[in-house]
């Protein structure tokens, strides 16, 4: 059987990664286009895909986005802080130009889908992917589906109990003490006066960071009950965080939940497994699913 030819678009706030691949997760080629304004960026993306003969396109996009197919704004980027992209019909424009089915979801749902379909989370029924970088976002896969509700999960904005010794005000304009406001890359830089990458040898930085991340993970464990938690994003390149987070998470759960997964923390809270291609590979699966649903 001939392989499908699928387009993948990982739509980020700083760059749009466009790629061609197949349903097995093989990436044949990819390019990166800077994210400026829709007027400038979308025609460049259309031009890239137009002559590639794709059967379908998968888009994993920064948000907030509208995922309710019954909404007249389905496929739109909605109330994003990137003002030029507010109320941008990204799906409609790509579909109209390329005349093929388009799968659409959040960037982090794309990443969790990549891990579940092609990576270390294959075979698991419930998985959570959290990215901690410029911001904090999370994707949830449950029983074969990506989780949507009233909107989509905004896991970066769960509230955290600040340590009394932490005098940092918090960076999020909506809630000062949410995970993103206290633990994303810009918060680390603002609190300590240096970028995270330059603080690798400062244990107090990572001890505090691990505490805040573990608090959030405790909440996710209690509510979502994932079989695996995957942590990606620039901040998580500080690999010394993983043992600290696992230790703290165990302390916060405090024996309340007893499962095989929690007994093996090294395989429960894990780094991303697909060499930073999990988002693109998730887009390929979004495209495959869109094609399947179209038939």
Backbone as CSV, one residue per row, in Angstrom:
resi,resn,N_x,N_y,N_z,CA_x,CA_y,CA_z,C_x,C_y,C_z
1,UNK,0.842,-1.195,0.000,0.000,0.000,0.000,0.883,1.253,0.000
2,UNK,0.531,2.196,-0.845,1.338,3.412,-0.964,1.218,4.252,0.298
3,UNK,2.359,4.790,0.720,2.347,5.637,1.923,1.608,6.940,1.649
4,UNK,0.992,7.459,2.713,0.357,8.774,2.617,1.434,9.853,2.575
5,UNK,1.084,10.960,1.982,1.982,12.130,1.990,1.275,13.197,2.804
6,UNK,1.815,13.478,3.981,1.136,14.331,4.951,1.929,15.599,5.227
7,UNK,1.216,16.690,5.395,1.834,17.961,5.777,1.707,18.156,7.275
8,UNK,2.719,18.758,7.871,2.725,19.037,9.310,3.100,20.494,9.522
9,UNK,2.334,21.171,10.355,2.613,22.568,10.673,2.576,22.744,12.176
10,UNK,3.758,22.916,12.761,3.859,23.205,14.190,3.939,24.723,14.312
11,UNK,2.804,25.321,14.675,2.670,26.772,14.658,3.041,27.343,16.019
12,UNK,4.189,27.978,16.093,4.674,28.536,17.355,4.716,30.049,17.320
13,UNK,4.882,30.633,18.478,4.888,32.083,18.595,6.089,32.754,17.957
14,UNK,7.208,32.025,17.839,8.394,32.617,17.222,8.693,32.036,15.843
15,UNK,8.285,30.770,15.631,8.542,30.164,14.315,7.451,29.170,13.961
16,UNK,7.241,29.025,12.658,6.316,28.037,12.104,7.168,26.948,11.466
17,UNK,7.113,25.749,12.017,7.867,24.639,11.444,6.931,23.877,10.506
18,UNK,7.280,23.861,9.227,6.486,23.183,8.200,7.268,21.947,7.758
19,UNK,6.575,20.822,7.628,7.268,19.582,7.276,6.376,18.697,6.424
20,UNK,7.024,17.760,5.753,6.347,16.716,4.986,6.790,15.378,5.551
21,UNK,5.814,14.481,5.742,6.140,13.161,6.265,5.057,12.161,5.909
22,UNK,5.068,11.021,6.614,4.055,10.002,6.334,3.409,9.515,7.625
23,UNK,2.493,8.559,7.487,1.715,8.086,8.639,2.541,7.256,9.611
24,UNK,3.776,6.890,9.224,4.656,6.149,10.137,5.528,7.078,10.984
25,UNK,5.324,8.383,10.812,6.103,9.344,11.594,7.432,9.708,10.954
26,UNK,7.677,9.230,9.741,8.917,9.579,9.034,8.794,11.005,8.506
27,UNK,9.778,11.836,8.825,9.801,13.224,8.362,10.769,13.294,7.182
28,UNK,10.253,13.693,6.016,11.086,13.733,4.811,11.846,15.048,4.681
29,UNK,11.194,16.122,5.051,11.841,17.441,4.939,11.120,18.415,5.862
30,UNK,11.817,19.455,6.276,11.140,20.493,7.064,11.853,21.828,6.923
31,UNK,11.082,22.889,7.078,11.630,24.247,7.037,11.053,25.028,8.218
32,UNK,11.706,26.113,8.537,11.235,26.978,9.614,10.997,28.376,9.053
33,UNK,9.800,28.901,9.310,9.421,30.233,8.817,9.168,31.123,10.037
34,UNK,9.809,32.297,10.137,9.582,33.150,11.308,8.111,33.564,11.428
35,UNK,7.602,33.573,12.666,6.228,34.016,12.919,6.230,35.535,13.048
36,UNK,5.674,36.210,12.041,5.573,37.675,12.133,4.089,38.033,12.236
37,UNK,3.458,38.364,11.113,2.012,38.631,11.109,1.347,37.598,10.202
38,UNK,0.041,37.359,10.370,-0.642,36.413,9.482,-0.500,36.805,8.007
39,UNK,-0.573,38.102,7.726,-0.503,38.579,6.346,0.819,38.194,5.681
40,UNK,1.895,38.220,6.469,3.220,37.857,5.945,3.464,36.357,5.998
41,UNK,3.079,35.734,7.126,3.496,34.360,7.407,2.642,33.313,6.697
42,UNK,1.331,33.494,6.672,0.450,32.463,6.108,0.715,32.228,4.614
43,UNK,0.884,33.288,3.788,1.198,33.028,2.374,2.498,32.227,2.184
44,UNK,3.482,32.437,3.063,4.745,31.683,2.963,4.503,30.204,3.261
45,UNK,3.645,29.935,4.247,3.352,28.542,4.599,2.561,27.869,3.467
46,UNK,1.604,28.591,2.922,0.819,28.057,1.800,1.743,27.749,0.625
47,UNK,2.662,28.668,0.349,3.600,28.476,-0.766,4.458,27.223,-0.555
48,UNK,4.840,26.975,0.704,5.649,25.782,0.995,4.864,24.504,0.686
49,UNK,3.613,24.443,1.155,2.841,23.197,1.031,2.200,23.006,-0.347
50,UNK,1.989,24.089,-1.062,1.125,24.049,-2.250,1.546,23.004,-3.287
51,UNK,2.830,22.880,-3.555,3.261,21.966,-4.632,3.795,20.642,-4.097
52,UNK,3.464,20.324,-2.831,4.026,19.118,-2.221,3.121,17.891,-2.372
53,UNK,1.928,18.077,-2.942,1.042,16.935,-3.179,0.582,16.231,-1.912
54,UNK,0.251,17.003,-0.883,-0.126,16.374,0.392,-1.581,15.899,0.372
55,UNK,-1.818,14.794,1.083,-3.167,14.235,1.217,-3.960,14.940,2.314
56,UNK,-3.265,15.444,3.309,-3.908,16.136,4.427,-2.838,16.937,5.165
57,UNK,-3.295,17.890,5.994,-2.393,18.736,6.784,-2.793,18.661,8.247
58,UNK,-1.810,18.545,9.124,-2.056,18.611,10.573,-1.423,19.868,11.135
59,UNK,-2.196,20.639,11.904,-1.690,21.878,12.513,-1.774,21.749,14.027
60,UNK,-0.637,21.905,14.699,-0.598,22.001,16.163,-0.171,23.430,16.479
61,UNK,-1.045,24.181,17.136,-0.934,25.641,17.139,-0.884,26.231,18.548
62,UNK,-0.128,27.333,18.674,-0.178,28.114,19.915,-1.597,28.632,20.111
63,UNK,-1.934,29.015,21.327,-3.338,29.352,21.586,-3.485,30.629,22.403
64,UNK,-4.702,30.785,22.918,-5.866,29.905,22.834,-6.416,29.787,21.412
65,UNK,-7.018,28.598,21.144,-7.618,28.345,19.836,-9.025,27.783,20.031
66,UNK,-9.831,27.857,18.990,-11.208,27.331,19.055,-11.249,25.936,18.438
67,UNK,-11.565,24.940,19.290,-11.563,23.547,18.844,-12.963,22.948,18.748
68,UNK,-13.971,23.733,19.079,-15.347,23.246,19.014,-15.837,23.323,17.570
69,UNK,-16.071,22.165,16.979,-16.452,22.125,15.555,-17.821,22.750,15.300
70,UNK,-18.606,22.907,16.353,-19.923,23.540,16.189,-19.849,25.069,16.260
71,UNK,-18.673,25.585,16.605,-18.518,27.040,16.707,-18.218,27.631,15.336
72,UNK,-18.761,28.827,15.070,-18.456,29.488,13.793,-16.999,29.915,13.732
73,UNK,-16.339,29.897,14.903,-14.920,30.272,14.922,-14.006,29.052,15.033
74,UNK,-14.533,27.858,14.740,-13.668,26.672,14.746,-12.471,26.909,13.816
75,UNK,-11.268,26.550,14.315,-10.071,26.704,13.491,-9.395,28.053,13.624
76,UNK,-9.945,28.894,14.498,-9.367,30.225,14.716,-8.372,30.203,15.879
77,UNK,-7.346,31.052,15.774,-6.575,31.470,16.945,-7.398,32.594,17.564
78,UNK,-7.664,32.549,18.861,-8.651,33.478,19.441,-7.991,34.584,20.269
79,UNK,-7.982,34.455,21.573,-7.580,35.584,22.440,-6.090,35.582,22.766
80,UNK,-5.269,35.247,21.805,-3.827,35.167,22.042,-3.235,36.534,22.410
81,UNK,-2.210,36.533,23.286,-1.487,37.795,23.548,-0.712,38.291,22.325
82,UNK,-0.505,37.411,21.321,0.138,37.854,20.075,-0.928,38.568,19.241
83,UNK,-1.044,39.869,19.449,-2.213,40.630,18.987,-2.485,40.508,17.494
84,UNK,-1.439,40.447,16.681,-1.643,40.352,15.226,-2.384,39.069,14.844
85,UNK,-2.299,38.053,15.691,-2.893,36.746,15.372,-4.271,36.560,16.005
86,UNK,-4.773,37.543,16.720,-6.111,37.419,17.321,-7.164,37.269,16.231
87,UNK,-8.098,36.343,16.451,-9.191,36.102,15.494,-8.668,35.767,14.099
88,UNK,-7.605,34.977,14.062,-7.037,34.550,12.779,-7.574,33.161,12.428
89,UNK,-8.204,33.055,11.276,-8.772,31.786,10.809,-7.685,30.971,10.107
90,UNK,-6.783,30.404,10.894,-5.625,29.717,10.314,-6.048,28.455,9.568
91,UNK,-6.998,27.695,10.118,-7.442,26.469,9.456,-8.162,26.801,8.148
92,UNK,-9.080,27.767,8.201,-9.843,28.140,7.013,-8.953,28.583,5.868
93,UNK,-7.942,29.392,6.190,-7.053,29.903,5.141,-6.217,28.786,4.513
94,UNK,-5.719,27.877,5.368,-4.893,26.785,4.846,-5.750,25.813,4.027
95,UNK,-6.953,25.531,4.518,-7.857,24.595,3.839,-8.275,25.135,2.462
96,UNK,-8.594,26.407,2.446,-9.042,27.039,1.198,-7.944,27.014,0.141
97,UNK,-6.703,27.213,0.589,-5.588,27.275,-0.364,-5.124,25.891,-0.816
98,UNK,-5.198,24.911,0.103,-4.581,23.606,-0.186,-5.589,22.525,-0.592
99,UNK,-6.892,22.788,-0.378,-7.952,21.854,-0.792,-7.726,20.435,-0.259
100,UNK,-7.431,20.324,1.023,-7.259,18.995,1.628,-7.774,19.041,3.063
101,UNK,-8.067,17.879,3.672,-8.491,17.867,5.073,-7.398,18.441,5.981
102,UNK,-7.832,19.153,7.018,-6.885,19.766,7.967,-7.249,19.329,9.387
103,UNK,-6.288,18.705,10.078,-6.440,18.379,11.500,-5.892,19.537,12.316
104,UNK,-6.512,19.828,13.457,-6.157,21.042,14.209,-6.235,20.772,15.701
105,UNK,-5.206,21.190,16.420,-5.239,21.097,17.881,-4.172,22.013,18.463
106,UNK,-4.039,21.998,19.788,-3.028,22.846,20.433,-1.630,22.284,20.185
107,UNK,-0.634,23.143,20.339,0.757,22.703,20.167,1.110,21.571,21.131
108,UNK,0.658,21.688,22.384,1.010,20.668,23.375,0.210,19.380,23.176
109,UNK,-1.020,19.491,22.688,-1.746,18.266,22.338,-1.058,17.573,21.163
110,UNK,-0.493,18.361,20.247,0.303,17.777,19.164,1.481,16.985,19.709
111,UNK,2.146,17.541,20.722,3.312,16.871,21.307,2.931,15.577,22.014
112,UNK,1.847,15.605,22.783,1.442,14.376,23.484,0.997,13.328,22.470
113,UNK,0.349,13.756,21.381,-0.076,12.814,20.348,1.135,12.175,19.666
114,UNK,2.189,12.969,19.440,3.426,12.424,18.871,4.032,11.357,19.763
115,UNK,4.060,11.618,21.061,4.651,10.657,22.020,3.815,9.381,22.132
116,UNK,2.499,9.526,22.082,1.605,8.365,22.227,1.615,7.514,20.957
117,UNK,1.733,8.178,19.797,1.665,7.464,18.518,3.007,6.854,18.133
118,UNK,4.091,7.602,18.377,5.394,7.177,17.874,6.476,7.053,18.947
119,UNK,6.229,7.512,20.150,7.287,7.606,21.154,7.115,6.657,22.332
120,UNK,7.621,7.112,23.483,7.698,6.263,24.669,6.347,5.968,25.313
121,UNK,5.303,6.714,24.919,3.996,6.533,25.558,3.065,5.615,24.765
122,UNK,3.602,4.944,23.751,2.766,4.018,22.961,2.138,2.965,23.872
123,UNK,0.856,2.708,23.658,0.179,1.675,24.441,-0.457,2.176,25.725
124,UNK,-0.175,3.425,26.105,-0.762,3.957,27.334,-2.107,4.621,27.032
125,UNK,-3.009,4.544,28.001,-4.370,5.070,27.784,-4.505,6.538,28.180
126,UNK,-3.686,6.978,29.158,-3.798,8.357,29.651,-2.404,8.924,29.891
127,UNK,-2.076,9.964,29.147,-0.725,10.544,29.195,-0.839,12.057,29.219
128,UNK,0.057,12.677,29.953,0.095,14.138,30.004,1.465,14.621,29.533
129,UNK,1.455,15.661,28.693,2.691,16.285,28.222,2.673,17.727,28.687
130,UNK,3.730,18.130,29.377,3.830,19.506,29.873,5.089,20.129,29.290
131,UNK,4.946,21.301,28.694,6.125,22.013,28.200,6.373,23.213,29.099
132,UNK,7.627,23.364,29.539,8.009,24.472,30.414,9.147,25.208,29.724
133,UNK,8.826,26.373,29.186,9.810,27.156,28.446,9.472,28.619,28.600
134,UNK,9.250,29.307,27.472,8.832,30.709,27.516,7.511,30.843,28.262
135,UNK,6.653,29.856,28.088,5.404,29.747,28.850,5.293,28.328,29.365
136,UNK,4.139,27.991,29.915,3.883,26.618,30.361,2.552,26.178,29.765
137,UNK,2.560,25.034,29.108,1.318,24.501,28.537,1.289,23.006,28.680
138,UNK,0.099,22.426,28.603,-0.020,20.985,28.759,-1.018,20.382,27.807
139,UNK,-0.709,19.188,27.339,-1.618,18.417,26.504,-1.980,17.127,27.219
140,UNK,-3.226,16.695,27.061,-3.702,15.486,27.731,-4.311,14.549,26.696
141,UNK,-3.823,13.293,26.696,-4.359,12.242,25.844,-5.076,11.259,26.749
142,UNK,-6.332,10.953,26.421,-7.109,10.053,27.274,-7.976,9.138,26.417
143,UNK,-7.737,7.837,26.555,-8.546,6.819,25.864,-8.706,7.081,24.366
144,UNK,-7.588,7.349,23.721,-7.591,7.490,22.268,-7.897,8.875,21.753
145,UNK,-8.238,9.799,22.649,-8.621,11.149,22.235,-7.766,12.203,22.931
146,UNK,-7.611,13.345,22.261,-6.985,14.507,22.890,-8.049,15.240,23.679
147,UNK,-7.705,15.645,24.888,-8.716,16.194,25.793,-9.069,17.643,25.439
148,UNK,-10.355,17.864,25.215,-10.928,19.212,25.085,-12.126,19.236,26.019
149,UNK,-12.442,20.397,26.517,-13.670,20.534,27.292,-14.352,21.799,26.842
150,UNK,-14.610,22.677,27.802,-15.142,23.997,27.499,-14.192,24.723,26.540
151,UNK,-12.893,24.503,26.730,-11.845,25.049,25.861,-10.844,23.916,25.689
152,UNK,-9.598,24.170,25.978,-8.587,23.118,26.022,-7.828,23.319,27.320
153,UNK,-7.119,22.312,27.825,-6.435,22.465,29.111,-5.480,23.671,29.105
154,UNK,-5.506,24.440,30.185,-4.539,25.537,30.386,-3.756,25.212,31.659
155,UNK,-2.959,24.169,31.551,-2.298,23.605,32.733,-1.211,24.506,33.313
156,UNK,-0.768,25.489,32.527,0.246,26.413,33.034,-0.304,27.395,34.050
157,UNK,-1.633,27.447,34.169,-2.234,28.474,35.016,-2.895,27.901,36.266
158,UNK,-2.488,26.674,36.654,-2.908,26.175,37.965,-2.160,26.983,39.029
159,UNK,-2.808,27.181,40.161,-2.224,28.038,41.194,-1.278,27.252,42.095
160,UNK,-0.211,27.913,42.480,0.877,27.306,43.254,0.983,28.013,44.604
161,UNK,1.304,27.263,45.655,1.584,27.876,46.959,3.035,28.348,46.966
162,UNK,3.207,29.653,47.039,4.571,30.205,47.029,5.295,29.894,48.334
163,UNK,6.563,29.651,48.224,7.382,29.506,49.423,7.492,30.857,50.110
164,UNK,7.499,30.849,51.425,7.539,32.119,52.163,8.814,32.904,51.858
165,UNK,9.905,32.211,51.587,11.178,32.898,51.310,11.247,33.457,49.889
166,UNK,10.281,33.084,49.043,10.293,33.539,47.649,9.565,34.884,47.562
167,UNK,10.330,35.935,47.380,9.749,37.294,47.348,9.381,37.739,45.927
168,UNK,9.644,36.891,44.948,9.346,37.239,43.550,7.836,37.379,43.357
169,UNK,7.423,38.465,42.698,5.989,38.783,42.596,5.232,37.839,41.664
170,UNK,5.920,37.270,40.676,5.232,36.442,39.684,5.018,37.230,38.410
171,UNK,5.067,36.545,37.279,5.117,37.238,35.998,3.796,37.238,35.231
172,UNK,2.908,36.316,35.550,1.655,36.236,34.790,0.764,37.437,35.109
173,UNK,0.271,38.153,34.087,-0.575,39.328,34.358,-1.960,38.961,34.900
174,UNK,-2.349,37.693,34.780,-3.675,37.271,35.231,-3.651,36.729,36.659
175,UNK,-2.635,35.889,36.962,-2.514,35.339,38.323,-1.028,35.291,38.663
176,UNK,-0.646,35.992,39.675,0.783,36.109,39.993,1.390,34.779,40.431
177,UNK,0.564,33.925,41.051,1.135,32.708,41.622,0.713,31.449,40.866
178,UNK,0.572,31.560,39.532,0.328,30.333,38.759,1.678,29.730,38.360
179,UNK,1.641,28.488,37.871,2.878,27.793,37.512,3.669,28.591,36.475
180,UNK,2.999,29.085,35.439,3.699,29.862,34.408,4.302,31.130,34.997
181,UNK,3.533,31.811,35.846,3.997,33.063,36.431,5.194,32.908,37.352
182,UNK,5.327,31.713,37.948,6.411,31.489,38.909,7.561,30.650,38.360
183,UNK,7.311,29.826,37.320,8.313,28.808,36.971,8.711,28.757,35.500
184,UNK,8.070,29.547,34.628,8.489,29.556,33.217,9.846,30.241,33.079
185,UNK,10.469,30.061,31.922,11.806,30.627,31.689,11.927,32.101,32.017
186,UNK,11.006,32.964,31.538,11.108,34.389,31.854,11.015,34.698,33.348
187,UNK,10.246,33.889,34.085,10.143,34.087,35.541,11.468,33.739,36.219
188,UNK,12.109,32.676,35.750,13.419,32.299,36.305,14.409,33.442,36.087
189,UNK,14.430,33.955,34.859,15.378,35.031,34.528,15.101,36.287,35.355
190,UNK,13.830,36.626,35.501,13.469,37.839,36.231,13.764,37.690,37.732
191,UNK,13.496,36.505,38.268,13.720,36.281,39.698,15.207,36.304,40.046
192,UNK,16.031,35.634,39.227,17.438,35.424,39.569,18.395,36.358,38.814
193,UNK,17.870,37.107,37.827,18.713,38.076,37.132,19.578,37.493,36.036
194,UNK,19.399,36.186,35.760,20.158,35.541,34.672,19.275,34.502,34.011
195,UNK,19.585,34.181,32.754,18.819,33.153,32.049,19.024,31.788,32.704
196,UNK,18.021,30.916,32.559,18.080,29.576,33.165,19.356,28.833,32.768
197,UNK,19.740,28.965,31.498,20.909,28.237,30.999,22.193,28.661,31.723
198,UNK,22.220,29.895,32.248,23.409,30.394,32.963,23.356,30.114,34.466
199,UNK,22.299,29.432,34.900,22.117,29.177,36.334,22.274,27.698,36.680
200,UNK,22.813,26.930,35.737,22.882,25.468,35.890,23.557,25.051,37.196
201,UNK,24.540,25.820,37.656,25.300,25.423,38.852,24.773,26.057,40.139
202,UNK,23.543,26.533,40.135,22.958,27.173,41.325,21.840,26.284,41.875
203,UNK,22.161,25.406,42.839,21.171,24.426,43.300,19.892,25.050,43.847
204,UNK,19.998,26.257,44.441,18.798,26.871,45.040,17.760,27.221,43.964
205,UNK,18.239,27.527,42.746,17.333,27.837,41.639,16.485,26.616,41.307
206,UNK,17.138,25.474,41.193,16.462,24.268,40.710,15.660,23.592,41.807
207,UNK,16.083,23.794,43.038,15.312,23.251,44.169,13.946,23.942,44.244
208,UNK,13.952,25.271,44.063,12.698,26.034,44.075,11.849,25.679,42.849
209,UNK,12.495,25.618,41.697,11.790,25.288,40.452,11.124,23.912,40.556
210,UNK,11.870,22.943,41.074,11.337,21.578,41.212,10.143,21.547,42.157
211,UNK,10.202,22.343,43.208,9.097,22.407,44.174,7.818,22.878,43.486
212,UNK,7.913,23.955,42.714,6.725,24.508,42.064,6.181,23.560,40.989
213,UNK,7.082,22.955,40.218,6.625,22.004,39.195,5.965,20.792,39.857
214,UNK,6.584,20.284,40.925,6.029,19.110,41.615,4.666,19.409,42.239
215,UNK,4.477,20.638,42.727,3.151,21.007,43.250,2.095,20.876,42.150
216,UNK,2.425,21.411,40.973,1.480,21.330,39.849,1.230,19.878,39.451
217,UNK,2.305,19.091,39.363,2.158,17.683,38.970,1.291,16.919,39.963
218,UNK,1.399,17.267,41.237,0.560,16.613,42.248,-0.914,16.835,41.925
219,UNK,-1.248,18.054,41.570,-2.629,18.362,41.183,-3.067,17.573,39.965
220,UNK,-2.172,17.453,38.969,-2.517,16.701,37.760,-2.685,15.215,38.072
221,UNK,-1.815,14.695,38.930,-1.917,13.273,39.314,-3.263,13.011,39.980
222,UNK,-3.679,13.932,40.842,-4.933,13.739,41.581,-6.170,13.898,40.684
223,UNK,-6.076,14.736,39.649,-7.275,15.020,38.837,-7.306,14.237,37.526
224,UNK,-6.178,14.190,36.817,-6.129,13.545,35.504,-5.743,12.074,35.616
225,UNK,-4.947,11.751,36.632,-4.460,10.388,36.871,-3.703,9.802,35.672
226,UNK,-2.731,10.549,35.131,-2.014,10.047,33.948,-1.136,8.842,34.286
227,UNK,-0.930,7.988,33.283,-0.036,6.834,33.448,1.421,7.218,33.198
228,UNK,1.625,8.396,32.613,2.977,8.912,32.379,2.884,10.419,32.246
229,UNK,3.867,11.127,32.794,3.960,12.582,32.636,5.271,12.879,31.920
230,UNK,5.161,13.533,30.757,6.336,13.864,29.945,6.580,15.364,30.064
231,UNK,7.802,15.734,30.409,8.152,17.140,30.589,9.122,17.574,29.493
232,UNK,8.699,18.568,28.692,9.545,19.107,27.627,9.696,20.605,27.771
233,UNK,10.280,21.241,26.750,10.486,22.693,26.778,11.886,23.050,27.237
234,UNK,12.251,24.295,26.968,13.628,24.745,27.221,14.098,24.587,28.654
235,UNK,13.235,24.889,29.630,13.638,24.794,31.039,14.000,23.347,31.396
236,UNK,13.281,22.390,30.796,13.519,20.983,31.135,14.778,20.419,30.485
237,UNK,15.500,21.254,29.715,16.827,20.835,29.270,17.807,20.818,30.447
238,UNK,17.408,21.435,31.552,18.195,21.343,32.803,17.864,19.988,33.436
239,UNK,18.616,18.979,33.032,18.241,17.608,33.389,18.328,17.318,34.881
240,UNK,19.055,18.177,35.616,19.130,17.981,37.066,17.766,18.161,37.727
241,UNK,16.814,18.749,36.991,15.468,18.945,37.541,14.717,17.633,37.743
242,UNK,14.946,16.660,36.877,14.116,15.455,36.912,14.171,14.712,38.247
243,UNK,15.376,14.384,38.781,15.378,13.701,40.081,14.779,14.549,41.201
244,UNK,14.976,15.870,41.128,14.413,16.760,42.165,12.889,16.761,42.110
245,UNK,12.333,16.822,40.899,10.877,16.833,40.737,10.283,15.512,41.210
246,UNK,10.913,14.403,40.808,10.387,13.080,41.209,10.350,12.947,42.731
247,UNK,11.415,13.409,43.379,11.501,13.315,44.848,10.396,14.152,45.509
248,UNK,10.244,15.375,45.020,9.226,16.284,45.580,7.811,15.746,45.337
249,UNK,7.573,15.237,44.124,6.246,14.705,43.793,5.885,13.569,44.752
250,UNK,6.851,12.710,44.999,6.621,11.589,45.933,6.267,12.121,47.323
251,UNK,6.996,13.169,47.747,6.728,13.769,49.075,5.325,14.370,49.120
252,UNK,4.924,15.077,48.042,3.614,15.736,48.045,2.459,14.732,47.976
253,UNK,2.648,13.658,47.228,1.595,12.628,47.168,1.486,11.929,48.526
254,UNK,2.641,11.769,49.178,2.687,11.338,50.587,1.981,10.005,50.833
255,UNK,2.120,9.089,49.864,1.565,7.754,50.060,0.072,7.638,49.845
256,UNK,-0.583,8.737,49.474,-2.043,8.707,49.324,-2.469,7.823,48.155
257,UNK,-1.723,7.908,47.036,-2.004,7.059,45.881,-0.875,6.040,45.761
258,UNK,-1.245,4.772,45.640,-0.249,3.699,45.514,-0.508,2.971,44.195
259,UNK,0.402,3.155,43.227,0.284,2.467,41.932,1.667,2.008,41.492
260,UNK,1.690,1.081,40.540,2.977,0.625,39.991,3.730,1.783,39.354
261,UNK,2.974,2.685,38.679,3.619,3.822,37.995,4.355,4.710,39.004
262,UNK,3.676,5.047,40.109,4.290,5.940,41.096,5.431,5.265,41.851
263,UNK,5.419,3.939,41.854,6.520,3.210,42.503,7.779,3.254,41.648
264,UNK,7.632,3.620,40.382,8.764,3.657,39.453,8.860,5.066,38.859
265,UNK,9.191,6.027,39.711,9.172,7.455,39.328,10.063,7.769,38.127
266,UNK,11.165,7.007,37.982,12.079,7.295,36.862,11.425,7.067,35.507
267,UNK,10.423,6.191,35.472,9.706,5.936,34.219,8.321,6.579,34.230
268,UNK,8.057,7.369,35.268,6.750,8.032,35.370,6.840,9.505,34.961
269,UNK,7.813,10.220,35.518,8.071,11.619,35.130,9.328,11.606,34.271
270,UNK,9.137,11.836,32.968,10.222,11.569,32.022,10.416,12.726,31.036
271,UNK,11.626,12.846,30.467,11.839,13.835,29.413,11.221,13.355,28.096
272,UNK,10.999,14.286,27.173,10.470,13.950,25.852,11.420,12.982,25.147
273,UNK,10.857,12.124,24.262,11.660,11.020,23.715,11.971,11.112,22.224
274,UNK,11.439,12.103,21.532,11.523,12.067,20.067,12.426,13.165,19.492
275,UNK,13.485,13.496,20.215,14.502,14.446,19.729,13.890,15.776,19.295
276,UNK,12.934,16.258,20.081,12.248,17.530,19.817,11.388,17.501,18.550
277,UNK,11.147,16.320,17.988,10.256,16.207,16.822,8.857,15.741,17.210
278,UNK,8.585,15.624,18.526,7.278,15.082,18.933,6.115,15.940,18.422
279,UNK,6.306,17.261,18.343,5.243,18.137,17.858,4.944,17.905,16.385
280,UNK,5.995,17.852,15.557,5.826,17.608,14.119,5.219,16.224,13.887
281,UNK,5.688,15.238,14.642,5.169,13.878,14.469,3.700,13.807,14.900
282,UNK,3.351,14.574,15.913,1.944,14.665,16.308,1.106,15.308,15.217
283,UNK,1.669,16.299,14.523,0.960,16.929,13.390,0.697,15.920,12.276
284,UNK,1.656,15.038,12.029,1.462,14.008,11.008,0.281,13.111,11.381
285,UNK,0.158,12.776,12.664,-0.966,11.956,13.117,-2.277,12.744,13.071
286,UNK,-2.228,14.042,13.392,-3.431,14.882,13.244,-3.905,14.882,11.784
287,UNK,-2.948,14.963,10.863,-3.283,14.945,9.434,-3.898,13.599,9.051
288,UNK,-3.283,12.504,9.526,-3.805,11.162,9.209,-5.232,11.001,9.714
289,UNK,-5.472,11.467,10.954,-6.816,11.350,11.540,-7.826,12.207,10.764
290,UNK,-7.397,13.385,10.330,-8.297,14.259,9.552,-8.698,13.591,8.249
291,UNK,-7.724,12.934,7.609,-7.980,12.231,6.347,-8.943,11.065,6.576
292,UNK,-8.696,10.332,7.648,-9.543,9.181,7.993,-10.993,9.641,8.268
293,UNK,-11.130,10.745,8.993,-12.464,11.256,9.315,-13.173,11.845,8.094
294,UNK,-12.380,12.214,7.102,-12.936,12.826,5.887,-13.548,11.770,4.954
295,UNK,-13.097,10.527,5.155,-13.555,9.447,4.248,-14.791,8.763,4.794
